[in-house]
Amino acid sequence: MEERRFAEVPRESIKLMAESSGVELSEEVAALLAEDVCYRLREATQNSSQFMRHAKRRKLSVEDLNRALRWSNTETICGYGAQDALPFRPLKEGELFFVEDREINLVELALATNIPKGCAETMVRVHVSYLDGKGNLEPQGTVPTAVQSLSEDLLKYYQQITRAILGEDPHLMKVALLDLQSNSKIAALLPYFVYVISGVKSVSHDLDQLNRLLHMVKSLVQNPYLYLGSYVRSLVSSVMYCILEPLAASINPLNDHWTLRDYAALLLSHIFWTHGDLVSGLYHQILLSLQKVLSDPVRPLCSHYGAVVGLHALGWKAVERVLYPHLPAYWANLQAVLDDYSVSNAQVKADGHKVYGAILVAVERLLKMKALSLTLAAEGSGAGLPGTTTGAVGFRENSPGLSPPSEPLSEPPLGIASHLQAGGAGCPWEEWTPVSLPAMYCELYSFFGDSLAVRFSTGPPLGGATPPGPCQPLEGRKEPASSAPNLENTRKMPQLTASMNISPRQDGSPRMEPQPPSLAATVPGRSLARSSSSSSVSRSRSSSSHPGRSTSQSRDIFPKARFPLPQAGPPAFSFIIGGRQMGRRCQGRRFQTSFTPTPPLTTHPPRAYAHKLPVIGRVSKPVRRWTCSHYSLHLPL
Amino acid sequence: MTPLLSAPGEKMAAVQDAPMELDSEKETKPEILSDGTSNLSGNTASGTLSSPPLTAGGAPKQEDQQTLIAVLQFLRRNKLTESVDILRREACLEDQEDSQTLDGSGGGKGDGDGGDANSLLSRVSIASAAAPQSTLTPIPVKNDQPDVSVVLSAYSQQGDPSLYQVYYTGLKNFIESVLDCHRAELSQLFYPLFVHMYLELVYNNHETKAKAFFEKFSGDQECYYQDDLQILCGLTKKEHLKGNEALLDFRTSRFVLRISRDSYQLLKRHLQERHNNQIWNIIQEHLYIDIFDGMPRSKSQIDSMSGSFAGETRREVNKAKVFYGLLKEPEIEVPLDDEDDEAENEEGKPKKKKTKKDSMGSKSKKQDPNAPQQNRIPLPELKDSDKLDKIMYMKESTKRIRLGPENLPSICFYSFLNAYQGLTAVDFTDDSSLLAGGFADSTVRVWSATPKKLRKVKSAAELNLIDKESDDVLERIMDEKTASESKNLYGHSGPVYGVSFSPDRNYLLSSSEDGTVRLWSLQTFTCLVGYKGHNYPVWDTHFSPFGYYFVSGGHDRVARLWATDHYQPLRIFAGHLADVTCTRFHPNSNYVVTGSTDRTIRLWDVLNGNCVRFFTGHKGPIHSLAFSPNGKFLASGSTDGRVLLWDIGHGLMIGELKGHTDTIYALKFSRDGEILASGSMDNTVRLWDSMKAFDDMETDDFTAATGHIPLPDNSQELLLGMYHSKSTPVTHLHFTRRNLLLAAGAYNSQ
C-alpha cells in the first residue's frame, strides 16, 4: 500500500492497437487512453472479485471477469474459458506479443470418435464426520494435520522404507521390515503407512506386492512402540481385503493366492488378538463380514475359502459360531461344485476342494478344541493338563497342503510336526456350548464322512497305552472327555500335510488362542521374515510349548513317537465312531469308519483308507460297498 | 451551469455578494457542469468553498436540511448544559450550521462575535459560503499572519493543492503529539480525511498531486482499509470517479466518528489555533462526529467498531425500540394418540408457527414483553398441514439433545461430489428432509435427505381420474414414475447465489445473477414465479419463518421485501453503500437483517421500512448472518474471518470470535441457542459457546447509552471445537430439530 502496484498498459501498446485498426493516435491521446484502460481493467477486476466471492471460490475465473464486463455494459471476451493456460508468446522480431491461438479443425472435431463422456453426476454424500463433537481426529486416508508436523528426516525415512518394501530387493525388504518392526520413532508416519497399506486394493493383481504389504502390516502390528489406535480398523480392512476379495491375481490358477489368504488370515487373528481391544466391536464386525461372504453364494470360491480360513484363524469359537451353523446351507452349494465332473468345471472344482479342505481343517479343530475344553472342564484343570496340552499339537499346518489333491499320499509324519499351542486351557469362551459335542460330531460326520473320522478317530485307540477298555464297545460311545490331545498327536491326514515344511515355532498366532499357529509359516517364501519377526509373546508361548516342538522335530520318526508321547496325558480315549447312514443332508452318502478296537489295526486302516481317497471328502462309489460292511459301526447318541 | 450554481448562490450570497470570485468560479463551473445533477451531492466534497450552497440548493437539500436541523437541535440542547468554552464552540458551530442551512434555520446568529471565535467563525463562514472572500477575508487576514496563505488557499484551493500535504502533515503531527488516550481517538480522523482530501484532489484534476498525496500518506492508514485504498489508488481521474458509485456514496454520506468530548475539544482547539481551515471544513462537511461524554476509548475498542465504509454508528440510530421477542406460540394441543382433535382446538386467530425452542407449555402462553404485537405485520394463517408439522416439531424437540460445552453436537457432512460446475448456495428444510443446492451453471438441484424419494404431482389429466374422496388422496396425486433422489430445476440464466426453502417445504426460492428471484414448487418441480425488480445480480434471498414473505438483496445496493403473491416488492430497504450480500429474517418475521459489502449490517423494520439498527465493526464484506433462536442476538461473519455478536435490543456489539482464517459463509445457532456453529472457506467448522458469550456481557440501558462496551478478548475460551473437513469449504450449516449439526459443501479435489 506504500506504492501503487498494478499492471500498466504502456502507451506504445495502445498505439500499436490503434495502428492495427487503422487509427493514428497522438502521444497524449495514447497516454490518456492507456491510463483509462488501466483503470477500467482494474475496475473490472475488482468487480469480478465479487462474483468470485459469491460463487464461494478462491480462484478468479474468466467467467467472473466476463460477468463483471457484462454488467458494466462492456463486450465480454470469448475464447479464454479453457482450463489450461493459454501460452502468451513474444514475436522475435518486433515488439509483438500474442496469445497463441491454434486453429481448430471443426470437421475433424465433429467427426471425432473420442467424444468426451459427460462428467459424473453431481451428487450428495453424507457421512458422520464428528460424533459428539469428538470423532475422527485422525481422518481416514490422508491426514492433513500430520503433514505439517512431519520433519524432513521422517519423510525420507518413509520414502526409503516404502521403496525398500515395495521394491525388488528381498534383502532390503527384510531389513526394512525389521526396522519397521522395532523403530520407536515412527509414530508420526503411522497414518502414511496405513495409507500405503490401504493400497492393497489397487495392486490386487500382484501377489507379490500384496504379500509385501501384508508383511508391512505385520511389522507395524508387532512394533511395540506404535499405538495403532483406530488405525487398527483400517489395517484390518486391508487385511480382510486380501482374505476375502476375489483378487485379480486369482484369475490365473497358477498364482498361489491361497497362501496369501492363509497368511492374511493368520495376520488377521494376530492383529485381533494383540490389538483387538483398541477398537470395540471389531471382533463382531469381522465375524459379520466373514459370515456375509460365506453366506453369499455369488462370491467365488476363493472368497469362501478366505472366509473359512479367516474364521479358523479367529479361533474355534468363531468356527463354532459362524461356520458350523452355516455349514448345512453352504454344503449344498459346495457339493454341487464338487459333483460337477465336467472339464469346464475343473478349475472351480479344484477351488472347491480347497474350500472343502479348509472347512475340514476348521471343523476338525473345532471338534478337538471342544473336546479339549470339555475335558478341561471335566477334569477341573488337573495337573495332567500341561502334558495333554503339549500333546495337542499341530493340527494346523494342513490347510496349505490341501491345495493339490494329487499329493495326499505323502508321509503322515510331517503333519505331526506342528507345534502345539499350550493355551488351549485358556480358551475364553468355554461357556458357550449350544451344540453338544456328540451332536456336533454327528452332524459334521454327515458331511465329511470318513475323512473326518479318519482324522479324528485313529489316534486315540492306537495311542498305545490307551486302555482299549473304554473304546471297546463297538457301539462306540463317543466320549468327548479324555484324550483330545492324543488325538491331535496322532492323526494327520497325509495329503494335508504334504507341502508343509513349516517352522512351527514361529507362528504369528494370537495371544490367547491356542490354535492358528502355522498358517503364516506356510508361506514358504516368507518364513524367514516371519520367523525373525514373531512377537515376544508368541515366542514365550512357543517356549512353553516346547514339548510340542520337540515332537515336531522328531517328525520323521513319528510312528514311533506317537506311541510314547501320549502317555503323559490321561490315557482315556475320546471317540469311537460308528459309521452310520446319514441320509438327511447328503442323500445317498454313506460313511463308515474303519477302525477296530485293536491297536494294531487302528494304526493302519486309516492310512490305507486315506490312500484310497482320491478326492477329499467325497467318497464315491467304492464307499457304497462299505455300507454294509461289518466294520460299520453305529454311533449311539 | 451558471444558473445551477447561482441558484444556491443566490440563497447564500443574498448576504454576501459574489461577483468578485468570478475567476475562481470559472475554474469550478465546468466541472460541475460536466457532472450533471447526479453529482450535485457529490460536489459537497469537492470544493469546500462552493459545495455547501450546492448541498443546500441541490436535489438532496431536504435530507441535508433535516440532518442539519437535527444537528442544530442537538447542539442547542447541549448548549444549555455546557461550559462557556463549549458555548463558544457551539456558537460558532451553530453559526456555521446556520449559514449552511440558511433557508432552514433562517439566519441564526450574527457573524459579529468578538475575538478568537469571531475569526474562526468568519473563516468558517467564508469557507462554507461559496467563497465570499471579498467581504470576509479581510477580517482573518488582518488577524493572523500565517493565515494569509490559508485563506488564499481556501479561496483558490484548487490552485494550491500542494497545501493538502501540509495540512495533513500538520494534523498528523498534532495527533501524534497528544496524550495516548486521545491519540487513538483522534487517529480515527486520518482515514476519512485522507480519502476526502484525495478525492478532492482527484476531483479537481490534480492528478499528480493526488498521486503524491496518496503515496505519502496511504501507509498511515489502518490495515483494514487496505481494500478501499486499493480501489482509491487506481482512481486518478475525475471521469473515473463518476462511474464509481461506491466512492460517490462515500462523498455524499457523512463518515461517522465517535469521539469523546475531551478529545474533540483538543482537536478543535488545535484547529482553531492553527487556523486549519481546510481540515475543519472537511470535518464539518463530510464527517459526522458523534461526541460522547466519558472516557476516551482505547485503540482496540475503536478498532473493533470501525472498518466500515461509512464509519461507525451514530448512537441515536440504534435508539429505536426493536421488538426482538418471539411471537406467541399457537396453542396446539399435542395429541398423544390421535392427531385429529387438535384441529378443533385451534382458534380462528392467525397462528404463528414458530421455529422456537424447548418447552411448548408455560413459556409460549405468556406474551414476551419484547415481542411485537401478534398482528403487527399480517402473517399467513396456519394451515392444517402446518399444524401437523408443528406437532411433529414439538415431538421432535422433546427428543432434542441438550447441547453445551460438555455436550457437543455430532456433525454430519453433506459433501457435494462432482460439482464441477460450482456449488454456490445450499439450504436445508427446517426438518432436514430436503436439501437444495444452487450451482454456477444456473441450475438448482433438490435432493431428498431421507430415503423418501422426490415425486412430482401427476398431470392435470391424470389428476382428474383420481378419486378425490379417498383417504389417501394426497398419496394418490403423486406420480410414482417420477420418483427419484434428486430433481433439477432449470430456469435461471446465471449462477444461483441464494436458495431458501419455505417453512412448509412446498416452495423453494432461488436468486441468481440474472437479476431475478424465482419461486419453485416442490410439488411439481416447476418454476411458479420469477420476481424481477433487482436489475442486477441478486446475491441472497431468504424466506420468512412464517412463509409468504421473503427478502432479497443484491448488487443494486437495496434489499427488497416481497410477498409470494405480489410481483412487485412490498418494501425496498435502501441505505447500504454497497451490495447487499446477505439477507435474513428475524425469527418473529417483523425484522429483516442485511449484510453488505460496505461492511455494515442493518436491521430493517418490515412494518415501516425503517432502518432500526446499524452495526459496524466488520473489516470485510459480510457473507453470513444468523439470529439466535430467541431473537435477542445476531451473529455475523465476514470475509475477515471473524464472527461478531450483537445485542439487538441494545444495539451493541457484545462479542468477537476470532479464529477462522477465511471467509465465513455459514453461521447457525443450535436449536436452543447454546452453541454457535460457524463454517468457513478454510475447510473448518468451529463451535462456539454462545451461551457464555451472551451471559458474560452485561448489557443494560446504561451501557447502551455509551454505545460501546469493553469487549473481552476471549475467543479461545469460547471456542469449543474446531473440526476439519476434507478439502471441502463449508457452505451451509444447519441444526436438525434434535440438534444434530449438518454441514454442507462441495468437495474440492485440488
HADDOCK unambig.tbl for C-alpha pairs under 7 A between the chains (distance, minus, plus):
assign (segid A and resid 1 and name CA) (segid B and resid 218 and name CA) 6.48 0.50 0.50
assign (segid A and resid 1 and name CA) (segid B and resid 219 and name CA) 6.04 0.50 0.50
assign (segid A and resid 2 and name CA) (segid B and resid 215 and name CA) 5.97 0.50 0.50
assign (segid A and resid 2 and name CA) (segid B and resid 218 and name CA) 6.26 0.50 0.50
assign (segid A and resid 2 and name CA) (segid B and resid 219 and name CA) 5.17 0.50 0.50
assign (segid A and resid 3 and name CA) (segid B and resid 215 and name CA) 5.78 0.50 0.50
assign (segid A and resid 4 and name CA) (segid B and resid 233 and name CA) 6.58 0.50 0.50
assign (segid A and resid 39 and name CA) (segid B and resid 234 and name CA) 6.04 0.50 0.50
assign (segid A and resid 39 and name CA) (segid B and resid 235 and name CA) 6.85 0.50 0.50
assign (segid A and resid 54 and name CA) (segid B and resid 424 and name CA) 6.95 0.50 0.50
assign (segid A and resid 54 and name CA) (segid B and resid 497 and name CA) 6.50 0.50 0.50
assign (segid A and resid 55 and name CA) (segid B and resid 424 and name CA) 4.81 0.50 0.50
assign (segid A and resid 55 and name CA) (segid B and resid 440 and name CA) 6.93 0.50 0.50
assign (segid A and resid 55 and name CA) (segid B and resid 497 and name CA) 6.84 0.50 0.50
assign (segid A and resid 56 and name CA) (segid B and resid 424 and name CA) 5.99 0.50 0.50
assign (segid A and resid 120 and name CA) (segid B and resid 418 and name CA) 6.11 0.50 0.50
assign (segid A and resid 121 and name CA) (segid B and resid 418 and name CA) 6.41 0.50 0.50
assign (segid A and resid 122 and name CA) (segid B and resid 416 and name CA) 6.87 0.50 0.50
assign (segid A and resid 122 and name CA) (segid B and resid 417 and name CA) 5.70 0.50 0.50
assign (segid A and resid 122 and name CA) (segid B and resid 418 and name CA) 4.77 0.50 0.50
assign (segid A and resid 122 and name CA) (segid B and resid 419 and name CA) 5.29 0.50 0.50
assign (segid A and resid 123 and name CA) (segid B and resid 416 and name CA) 5.62 0.50 0.50
assign (segid A and resid 123 and name CA) (segid B and resid 417 and name CA) 5.34 0.50 0.50
assign (segid A and resid 123 and name CA) (segid B and resid 418 and name CA) 6.75 0.50 0.50
assign (segid A and resid 124 and name CA) (segid B and resid 414 and name CA) 6.10 0.50 0.50
assign (segid A and resid 124 and name CA) (segid B and resid 415 and name CA) 5.43 0.50 0.50
assign (segid A and resid 124 and name CA) (segid B and resid 416 and name CA) 4.49 0.50 0.50
assign (segid A and resid 124 and name CA) (segid B and resid 417 and name CA) 6.03 0.50 0.50
assign (segid A and resid 125 and name CA) (segid B and resid 414 and name CA) 5.48 0.50 0.50
assign (segid A and resid 125 and name CA) (segid B and resid 415 and name CA) 5.21 0.50 0.50
assign (segid A and resid 125 and name CA) (segid B and resid 416 and name CA) 6.51 0.50 0.50
assign (segid A and resid 126 and name CA) (segid B and resid 412 and name CA) 6.54 0.50 0.50
assign (segid A and resid 126 and name CA) (segid B and resid 413 and name CA) 5.44 0.50 0.50
assign (segid A and resid 126 and name CA) (segid B and resid 414 and name CA) 4.31 0.50 0.50
assign (segid A and resid 126 and name CA) (segid B and resid 415 and name CA) 6.15 0.50 0.50
assign (segid A and resid 127 and name CA) (segid B and resid 412 and name CA) 5.52 0.50 0.50
assign (segid A and resid 127 and name CA) (segid B and resid 413 and name CA) 5.52 0.50 0.50
assign (segid A and resid 127 and name CA) (segid B and resid 414 and name CA) 6.76 0.50 0.50
assign (segid A and resid 128 and name CA) (segid B and resid 411 and name CA) 5.98 0.50 0.50
assign (segid A and resid 128 and name CA) (segid B and resid 412 and name CA) 4.22 0.50 0.50
assign (segid A and resid 128 and name CA) (segid B and resid 413 and name CA) 6.23 0.50 0.50
assign (segid A and resid 129 and name CA) (segid B and resid 411 and name CA) 5.56 0.50 0.50
assign (segid A and resid 129 and name CA) (segid B and resid 412 and name CA) 5.35 0.50 0.50
assign (segid A and resid 129 and name CA) (segid B and resid 413 and name CA) 6.07 0.50 0.50
assign (segid A and resid 130 and name CA) (segid B and resid 410 and name CA) 5.31 0.50 0.50
assign (segid A and resid 130 and name CA) (segid B and resid 411 and name CA) 4.96 0.50 0.50
assign (segid A and resid 130 and name CA) (segid B and resid 412 and name CA) 6.95 0.50 0.50
assign (segid A and resid 131 and name CA) (segid B and resid 410 and name CA) 4.30 0.50 0.50
assign (segid A and resid 131 and name CA) (segid B and resid 411 and name CA) 6.35 0.50 0.50
assign (segid A and resid 132 and name CA) (segid B and resid 407 and name CA) 6.81 0.50 0.50
assign (segid A and resid 132 and name CA) (segid B and resid 408 and name CA) 5.26 0.50 0.50
assign (segid A and resid 132 and name CA) (segid B and resid 409 and name CA) 4.93 0.50 0.50
assign (segid A and resid 132 and name CA) (segid B and resid 410 and name CA) 4.20 0.50 0.50
assign (segid A and resid 133 and name CA) (segid B and resid 408 and name CA) 4.78 0.50 0.50
assign (segid A and resid 133 and name CA) (segid B and resid 409 and name CA) 5.32 0.50 0.50
assign (segid A and resid 133 and name CA) (segid B and resid 410 and name CA) 5.13 0.50 0.50
assign (segid A and resid 133 and name CA) (segid B and resid 411 and name CA) 6.93 0.50 0.50
